[in-house]
Amino acid sequence: MATELKEYLVIIPDLSDVLAKRQVLLKPHNQDAAPLVKAGRVPFFGSTLAHHSAQGQQVAENGTVMIIKAESEEEIKEIIRKDIFTIEGVWDFGKLSIWPFKILQHLPLQLASMRSRRDNSWVVQKFGGTSIGKFPDKVAEIVKSARLGGDRPAVICSARSSGKKVFGTTSRLLQVYRTLRGIVAITQDPDMQELLFDRLRSIIRDIRDDQVATVQIYILRQYIRDETIRQITADCQELLDYTSAAKRFNLDINGKAKDKMVSFGEKLSCRLMVAMLRDRDIPAEYVDLSDIVPSNNLDQLKPEFFHEAAAVFGKRFEACNGRVPVITGFFGAVPGSLIDSGIGRGYSDLCAVLVAIGLHAERVQIWKEVDGIFTADPREVPDARCLPSITPSEAAELTFYGSEVIHHLALSLAIQAKPPVSIFVKNVQKPWGQGTVVIPSDGDDTSSWPIDYLDPSDSESTSSTAPPKMPTAVTIKRDITIFNILSNKQSMSHGFFVKVFTILAEHDISVDLISTSEVHVSMAINSSDWDLSQIKSVQCRLAEEGEVNVLPDMAILSLVGAELKNMTGIAGRMFAILGEQHVNIEMISQGASEINISCVIPDKDATRALNMLHDELFTKNAM
């Protein structure tokens, strides 16, 4: 009696060139099974994986995905050893990923087989500033691989940063903006103005020298290097001329002026990346979106603006004529200001989704320096695990409560798009890694989502016992200040709250968490951009409405998960863990969507509390 063969999904990294050159025809040891088809150059995400009844393989830009029929995992290794590596040598099987094909609903690629994509379809690749600052060569190779693999990449660049964000190009440009504001504010003191302008000029010179040094290191062809250095020098001179004119004519240095200055960071990144691609014989075109959207006299962000922006972006890329568009992550003109509006920093994620909508692309890749989205910050929690998948609402909560995941507006627009845009978070240093895919939850409309879900009614594809419900992640948001206000009882509660929030609005302050009673309100506010004088000013105004107590140096600890509302007793367990370890809780809040439970604790206890919760709710539960 013949042994029953099982289907396995196999992922082998870094075999594209090997298989493409050899055009190998693989056959399982059991000759009754159909042979695997020849390798073909099809990018990984968006490709079609064979269904349960078929066998096939496809070469990814960073590896090969196969479905093999075999008796066991050991037989699969033997197949690969004999049929692929007879010439190439010994394969490190530690790099091999093998999963029973029927349990794929528990993994990101396991969730589904991707629909057949159109040949030469667009994929939007957004690269963060640190990736471009530290690994520009890896970024260029990822884009090149996508291009050679049959995709049409559209590349979004953030402003370069070679280390900490405070030393990045955007932070330096914000220094230029703040210095210019100081110059314009002291028109009666020309000597001090000149001193400040020398400082401003020095910052711009440092930005230019840093960009030029990077070009000299990474660009090999002399004519490309010289041309790029001229472009960078011209961009920096344009910025200097603008600041000089603002000083001379005492221009209003407002949010629009800030946008203009900050936009140069993305421009300089794009100059470098165009040169990197051209140096690798990939035709590329610099695309500046900083002033591409027509002014429509809107005084605030509305859905109409995003629809118009996406349409304008799409038309602009048609003019690239087959060249890879390398696009500034900074876009405008935005009603009010891109930086000071409801968008703020992180706008390049939003730009990537708008570009995808404009191009009718179904895939956005967000490339970072980590493997994906984690159960906690791996820099603070050594046992944190990379999440194979996450819902948009969970990702938005994690972003709001301290984890730099994906901009919340980008997530919202991605889901609302028709068809929705799938978002993959990947590691620029490990492009073969599975990363994290942002997928809709059961409550989202998935009718046009570019993933075919496995049928949960298939008895072979589901476990007889559902896995226990668990939170998705735990996160910390630091630089929090608590304002406790006790009403002086001279007004009713509604009047008291109106006055409190009016004062906050006058100071452009947003509240992260709030807890209220009829005569008392506690508010947790992000104070990272405040100085002591601002805190004192707000405190004095609030004191007009009642007794004010300010608690600085706090942190918000948040437990996030789409299943929290179905996890009986999870809040009690969370607070019991903190109580057992003597962590004092100043505030407690649960969102109306029941997707997060948050509390405010002393910052000095934040890392310890984060690790305790992760250990009890994630590490031990996973054992």
C-alpha positions in Angstrom: 0.0 0.0 0.0 1.5 3.3 -1.1 2.3 5.8 1.6 0.1 8.9 1.6 2.0 12.0 0.4 1.5 15.3 2.2 1.8 18.8 0.7 4.4 21.2 2.2 5.1 24.8 1.5 8.8 25.3 1.2 10.7 28.6 1.1 14.4 28.6 0.2 16.1 32.0 0.4 18.5 33.3 -2.2 18.0 30.7 -5.0 16.7 33.0 -7.8 19.9 33.1 -9.7 20.7 29.4 -9.2 17.3 28.2 -10.4 16.9 30.7 -13.2 20.3 29.7 -14.6 19.7 25.9 -14.4 15.9 26.0 -15.2 15.7 22.9 -13.0 12.8 20.5 -13.4 12.2 18.9 -10.0 10.4 15.6 -9.4 9.5 14.1 -6.0 11.0 10.7 -5.2 7.5 9.2 -5.7 7.2 9.1 -9.4 3.4 8.8 -9.2 3.3 12.5 -8.1 3.2 15.2 -10.7 6.6 16.9 -11.2 7.1 20.5 -10.0 7.1 23.1 -12.8 10.3 24.9 -13.9 11.5 27.9 -12.0 10.3 31.2 -13.2 11.1 34.8 -12.2 8.0 35.9 -10.3 8.3 38.3 -7.3 7.3 36.8 -4.0 4.5 39.1 -2.8 1.5 39.2 -5.1 2.5 36.0 -6.9 0.2 33.0 -7.2 1.0 30.1 -5.0 -0.3 26.7 -6.2 -3.6 25.5 -4.8 -4.0 22.4 -2.8 -4.4 20.1 -5.8 -1.5 21.4 -7.8 2.3 21.4 -7.4 4.4 24.3 -8.6 7.2 26.6 -7.7 8.0 30.2 -8.3 11.2 32.1 -7.9 11.0 35.1 -5.6 13.1 38.2 -5.8 14.9 36.9 -2.7 14.1 33.2 -2.7 12.0 30.3 -4.1 8.5 29.3 -2.9 7.6 25.8 -3.7 4.8 23.3 -2.8 6.2 19.8 -2.7 4.4 16.5 -2.1 6.5 14.2 0.1 6.1 11.8 3.0 8.0 13.9 5.5 10.1 17.0 6.0 13.3 14.8 5.9 12.3 13.6 2.4 11.9 17.3 1.3 15.4 18.0 2.4 16.6 15.0 0.5 14.8 16.2 -2.6 16.4 19.6 -2.4 19.8 18.2 -1.6 19.8 15.8 -4.6 17.8 17.7 -7.2 19.0 21.3 -6.7 22.4 21.2 -5.0 24.2 18.4 -6.8 26.5 21.0 -8.3 26.2 24.0 -6.0 27.3 22.2 -2.9 26.1 21.8 0.6 23.0 23.7 1.6 22.6 25.2 5.1 19.2 23.7 6.0 18.9 26.1 8.9 17.8 28.6 6.3 15.0 26.4 5.0 11.4 27.0 6.0 9.0 24.0 5.7 5.3 24.2 6.7 2.5 21.7 6.2 0.4 23.5 3.5 -2.9 22.9 5.3 -2.0 25.0 8.4 -1.2 28.2 6.4 -3.9 30.1 8.1 -1.7 30.6 11.1 1.1 32.4 9.2 1.1 35.6 7.0 1.8 33.8 3.8 -0.2 31.1 5.5 -3.3 33.2 5.5 -3.6 32.8 1.8 -2.5 32.2 -1.6 -2.1 35.4 -3.5 -4.1 36.1 -6.6 -2.5 36.1 -10.0 -1.1 39.5 -10.5 -0.9 41.4 -13.8 2.4 41.2 -15.5 4.6 44.3 -14.9 2.3 45.5 -12.1 3.3 48.3 -9.7 4.7 47.7 -6.3 5.3 50.8 -4.0 8.5 50.5 -1.9 8.9 53.0 0.9 12.3 53.2 2.6 12.8 54.9 5.9 15.4 57.5 6.5 17.7 55.2 8.6 17.6 52.5 5.9 18.7 55.1 3.3 21.3 56.6 5.6 22.9 53.3 6.7 22.2 50.9 3.9 21.7 52.8 0.6 23.4 49.9 -1.3 20.9 47.4 0.1 18.0 49.7 -0.7 19.2 50.0 -4.3 19.6 46.2 -4.6 16.1 45.6 -3.3 14.7 48.0 -6.0 16.8 46.4 -8.7 15.7 42.9 -7.7 12.0 44.0 -7.9 12.6 45.6 -11.3 14.5 42.5 -12.7 11.8 40.2 -11.2 9.1 41.7 -13.4 7.6 44.3 -11.1 7.4 48.1 -11.7 8.7 49.6 -8.5 7.8 53.1 -7.4 10.3 54.1 -4.7 9.4 56.5 -1.8 12.3 58.0 0.1 12.4 59.5 3.5 15.0 62.0 4.6 18.3 60.3 5.4 19.4 59.6 9.0 22.6 57.8 9.8 21.9 57.2 13.4 19.5 58.7 16.0 16.6 60.7 14.7 17.7 63.8 16.5 20.8 63.9 14.2 18.9 63.1 11.0 18.4 65.4 8.1 14.8 66.3 9.0 15.9 67.2 12.6 18.7 69.4 11.2 16.2 71.1 8.8 13.9 71.8 11.7 16.9 73.4 13.4 17.2 75.6 10.3 13.5 76.5 10.6 13.8 77.4 14.3 16.9 79.4 13.8 15.3 81.4 11.0 12.3 82.1 13.2 14.7 83.5 15.8 16.4 85.7 13.2 13.1 87.2 11.9 11.9 87.8 15.5 14.9 90.1 16.4 14.9 92.6 13.5 16.1 95.3 15.9 19.4 93.5 16.6 21.3 93.0 13.3 24.4 91.8 15.0 22.5 88.9 16.7 20.7 88.3 13.4 24.0 87.8 11.7 25.3 85.5 14.4 22.3 83.3 14.1 22.5 83.3 10.3 26.1 82.1 10.5 24.8 79.2 12.6 22.0 78.5 10.1 24.5 78.6 7.2 26.7 76.1 9.1 23.8 73.7 9.5 23.0 73.8 5.8 26.7 73.3 5.0 26.9 70.3 7.3 23.8 68.8 5.6 25.4 69.3 2.1 28.8 67.9 3.2 27.1 64.8 4.7 25.1 64.1 1.5 28.1 64.7 -0.8 30.3 62.4 1.3 27.7 59.6 0.9 27.6 60.1 -2.8 31.4 59.9 -3.0 31.4 56.6 -1.1 28.6 54.7 -2.9 28.5 56.0 -6.5 31.2 54.4 -8.6 30.7 56.0 -12.0 32.4 59.4 -12.1 29.9 61.2 -14.4 26.9 60.1 -12.2 28.8 61.1 -9.1 29.7 64.5 -10.4 26.2 65.2 -11.7 24.6 64.1 -8.4 27.0 66.3 -6.3 26.0 69.3 -8.5 22.3 68.6 -7.9 22.8 68.3 -4.1 24.9 71.5 -4.0 22.2 73.3 -6.0 19.4 72.1 -3.7 21.3 73.3 -0.6 22.0 76.6 -2.2 18.3 77.0 -3.0 17.5 76.4 0.7 20.2 78.9 1.8 18.8 81.5 -0.7 15.3 81.0 0.6 16.4 81.6 4.2 18.5 84.6 3.2 15.4 86.2 1.4 13.3 85.5 4.5 15.8 87.3 6.7 16.2 90.2 4.3 12.5 90.8 3.6 11.3 89.7 7.1 9.0 87.1 5.7 6.4 85.3 7.8 8.0 82.1 9.0 4.9 79.9 9.4 3.9 76.3 8.8 4.2 76.6 5.0 7.7 77.9 5.5 8.5 75.0 7.7 7.2 72.6 5.1 9.3 74.2 2.4 12.5 73.8 4.5 11.8 70.3 5.7 11.0 69.1 2.1 14.7 69.4 1.2 15.5 66.3 3.2 13.5 64.0 1.0 14.8 65.8 -2.1 18.4 65.0 -1.2 17.6 61.4 -0.4 16.0 61.0 -3.8 19.0 62.5 -5.5 21.2 59.8 -3.9 18.8 57.0 -4.7 18.4 57.9 -8.4 22.2 57.9 -8.6 22.4 54.5 -6.9 20.0 53.0 -9.3 21.6 54.6 -12.4 24.9 53.3 -11.2 23.4 49.8 -11.4 22.0 50.3 -14.9 18.5 50.8 -13.7 16.8 53.8 -15.4 15.4 56.0 -12.7 13.7 59.4 -12.5 13.7 62.0 -9.7 10.1 62.9 -8.8 9.4 65.9 -6.5 6.0 65.9 -4.9 6.6 68.8 -2.5 4.5 71.2 -4.4 2.5 69.1 -6.9 -1.0 69.3 -5.5 -2.8 72.4 -6.6 -3.9 74.8 -3.9 -7.6 74.4 -3.5 -8.1 76.9 -0.7 -9.0 74.2 1.8 -8.2 75.4 5.3 -8.2 71.9 6.7 -7.6 68.3 5.7 -10.6 66.6 4.1 -11.1 63.4 2.2 -11.3 65.4 -1.0 -7.6 66.4 -0.6 -6.4 62.8 -0.5 -8.5 61.8 -3.5 -7.1 64.7 -5.5 -3.5 64.1 -4.3 -3.7 60.4 -5.4 -5.0 61.3 -8.8 -2.3 63.9 -9.4 0.4 61.5 -8.3 -0.8 58.9 -10.7 -0.8 61.2 -13.7 2.7 62.4 -12.8 4.2 58.9 -12.9 2.8 58.2 -16.3 5.4 60.6 -17.6 8.3 58.4 -16.3 8.0 56.3 -19.5 9.3 53.1 -18.0 11.9 54.6 -15.7 11.7 53.8 -11.9 10.1 56.9 -10.2 12.1 57.8 -7.1 9.6 59.9 -5.2 10.0 62.4 -2.4 8.1 61.2 0.7 7.3 64.8 1.4 4.3 66.0 -0.6 2.2 69.1 -0.8 0.8 71.6 -0.9 -1.2 70.4 2.2 -3.9 72.6 3.6 -2.4 74.4 6.6 0.8 72.5 6.8 2.0 68.9 6.3 4.1 69.0 9.5 1.8 71.1 11.7 -1.5 69.6 10.4 -3.0 66.3 11.5 -0.4 64.4 9.5 2.9 65.4 11.1 6.1 63.3 10.9 5.7 59.9 9.4 4.1 61.5 6.3 6.1 59.3 3.9 4.0 56.3 4.9 0.9 58.2 3.9 2.7 59.3 0.7 3.4 55.7 -0.2 -0.3 54.7 0.2 -1.4 57.7 -1.9 1.1 56.7 -4.6 -0.3 53.2 -4.5 -3.9 54.4 -4.9 -2.8 56.7 -7.8 -1.1 53.9 -9.6 -3.8 51.3 -8.8 -1.1 49.2 -7.1 -2.3 46.6 -4.6 1.0 46.3 -2.7 3.0 48.7 -0.5 6.2 47.5 1.1 7.4 49.5 4.2 11.1 48.8 4.5 12.7 49.3 8.0 15.7 48.1 10.0 13.7 45.5 11.9 12.1 42.2 10.8 8.5 43.5 11.0 6.1 44.6 13.7 6.9 43.0 17.1 4.9 42.0 20.2 7.0 44.7 21.9 10.0 46.9 21.2 12.8 44.3 20.7 15.3 46.9 21.9 13.6 46.9 25.3 12.2 43.3 25.4 14.7 40.7 24.3 12.0 38.0 24.0 9.7 40.1 21.7 8.5 38.2 18.6 7.9 39.3 15.1 4.2 39.2 14.3 3.3 37.4 11.1 0.2 39.5 10.7 -1.7 42.3 12.3 -4.9 44.2 11.6 -4.9 47.8 10.5 -6.7 48.9 13.7 -4.1 47.2 15.9 -1.3 48.8 13.9 -2.9 52.2 14.3 -3.2 51.7 18.1 0.5 50.7 18.3 1.5 53.7 16.4 -0.5 56.1 18.6 0.8 54.5 21.8 4.5 54.7 21.1 5.5 52.1 18.5 6.7 53.5 15.2 4.7 51.2 13.0 2.8 52.8 10.2 1.1 56.2 10.0 -2.5 56.0 11.1 -3.8 57.9 8.1 -1.9 55.6 5.8 -3.6 52.6 7.3 -7.0 54.2 7.0 -6.6 55.1 3.4 -5.1 51.6 2.5 -8.3 49.9 3.8 -10.7 52.4 2.2 -9.0 52.1 -1.2 -10.8 50.1 -3.9 -9.2 47.6 -4.1 -7.6 47.9 -0.6 -3.9 48.3 -0.5 -2.0 45.5 1.2 0.9 46.6 3.4 4.0 44.5 4.1 6.6 45.6 6.7 10.0 44.2 5.8 13.6 44.3 7.0 16.0 46.0 4.5 18.8 43.9 5.9 16.9 40.6 5.5 14.8 41.1 2.4 14.1 37.3 2.3 12.4 37.4 5.7 8.6 37.0 5.9 8.1 40.3 7.7 4.6 41.3 8.9 1.6 41.8 6.7 -1.2 44.2 7.6 -4.5 42.4 6.9 -8.1 43.3 7.6 -9.9 41.9 10.6 -13.2 40.1 10.4 -15.1 43.4 10.6 -13.4 44.8 7.6 -14.7 44.5 4.0 -12.4 41.9 2.4 -14.3 41.5 -0.8 -11.6 43.2 -2.8 -8.7 42.6 -0.6 -5.9 41.0 -2.7 -5.7 37.9 -0.5 -7.7 34.7 -1.0 -8.4 33.3 2.5 -8.3 29.6 3.0 -11.8 28.2 3.6 -12.2 27.8 7.4 -14.7 25.1 6.8 -12.0 22.9 5.3 -11.5 20.3 8.1 -8.0 19.6 6.9 -6.9 23.2 7.1 -8.1 24.0 10.6 -7.1 22.8 14.0 -9.7 20.9 16.1 -8.8 23.2 19.0 -8.6 26.9 18.4 -5.5 28.6 19.8 -6.1 30.6 22.9 -6.9 34.2 22.4 -4.0 36.5 23.2 -3.2 40.2 23.0 -1.3 41.3 20.0 1.4 43.5 21.5 2.3 45.7 24.4 3.9 49.1 24.0 5.3 52.1 25.9 4.9 55.8 25.1 7.3 58.0 27.0 7.6 61.7 27.7 4.1 61.9 29.2 2.9 64.5 31.7 -0.3 64.2 33.7 -2.4 67.2 34.5 -4.9 66.6 37.3 -7.5 69.4 37.6 -10.1 69.5 40.4 -12.9 72.0 39.5 -13.4 75.0 41.8 -17.1 74.0 41.7 -18.1 77.4 40.3 -19.4 75.9 37.1 -21.3 72.7 36.2 -19.3 69.8 34.8 -20.0 70.6 31.1 -18.8 74.1 31.5 -15.7 73.0 33.3 -14.7 70.6 30.6 -15.4 73.1 27.8 -13.0 75.6 29.5 -10.3 73.0 30.1 -10.3 71.8 26.4 -10.4 75.4 25.1 -7.2 76.1 27.0 -5.6 73.0 25.6 -6.7 74.0 22.0 -5.2 77.5 22.5 -1.8 75.8 23.1 -2.2 73.2 20.3 -2.1 70.4 22.8 -3.6 67.0 22.1 -4.7 64.6 24.9 -3.5 61.0 24.7 -5.6 59.6 27.6 -8.3 61.1 29.7 -10.2 60.1 32.8 -13.1 62.2 34.2 -15.7 62.6 36.9 -18.2 65.5 37.4 -15.6 67.8 39.0 -12.3 66.2 38.2 -10.3 65.4 35.1 -7.0 63.7 34.6 -5.2 64.1 31.3 -2.1 62.3 30.0 -0.3 64.6 27.4 2.8 64.0 25.3 5.2 66.6 26.4 8.2 65.6 24.3 8.2 68.8 22.3 7.5 71.1 25.3 9.8 73.2 27.3 9.3 74.2 31.0 7.9 77.6 30.1 5.1 76.0 28.0 4.2 73.6 30.9 4.0 76.5 33.3 1.9 78.6 30.9 -0.7 75.8 30.5 -0.6 75.1 34.3 -1.4 78.8 35.0 -4.3 78.9 32.6 -5.8 75.7 34.0 -5.4 77.0 37.5 -8.1 79.6 36.7 -10.6 76.7 36.5 -9.5 74.7 39.6 -6.7 73.1 41.6 -4.0 71.8 39.2 -1.5 69.0 40.0 1.2 68.2 37.4 3.0 64.9 37.3 6.0 64.9 34.8 8.2 61.9 33.8 5.4 59.5 33.2 4.8 56.8 30.5 1.7 55.2 29.0 1.7 51.4 29.0 -0.7 49.9 26.5 -1.9 46.4 25.8 -3.2 46.1 22.3 -5.2 43.4 20.5 -8.3 43.0 18.4 -9.4 40.1 20.6 -9.2 42.0 23.9 -12.9 42.5 24.1 -13.4 38.7 24.0 -10.7 38.0 26.6 -12.5 37.9 30.0 -10.4 39.1 32.9 -7.5 40.4 30.8 -7.6 43.9 32.3 -7.6 42.4 35.9 -4.7 40.2 35.0 -2.7 43.1 33.5 -3.2 45.2 36.6 -2.5 42.3 38.9 0.9 41.7 37.3 1.8 45.4 37.7 0.5 45.4 41.3 2.5 42.3 42.3 5.7 44.1 41.1 4.8 47.3 43.0 4.3 49.4 39.9 2.1 52.4 40.8 -0.7 53.2 38.3 -1.7 56.8 38.1 -4.4 56.5 35.4 -6.4 53.8 33.7 -8.2 54.0 30.3 -9.8 51.6 27.8 -10.6 52.7 24.3 -14.2 52.7 23.1 -13.2 50.2 20.4 -12.0 47.8 23.2 -8.8 47.2 21.2 -6.5 48.6 23.9 -6.2 48.8 27.6 -3.8 51.6 28.8 -2.5 52.9 32.1 -0.1 55.6 33.1 2.9 54.7 35.2 6.2 56.3 36.3 8.7 56.4 33.5 11.3 54.9 35.8 9.3 51.7 35.9 8.3 51.6 32.2 10.9 49.1 30.9 10.5 46.8 33.9 6.7 46.8 33.5 6.9 46.3 29.8 9.1 43.2 30.2 6.9 41.8 33.1 3.7 42.1 31.0 5.3 40.6 27.9 6.8 37.7 29.9 3.4 36.8 31.6 1.0 37.5 28.7 3.1 36.6 25.6 6.2 34.5 26.4 4.6 32.1 28.9 1.4 31.9 27.0 3.3 30.9 23.9 5.0 27.9 25.6 
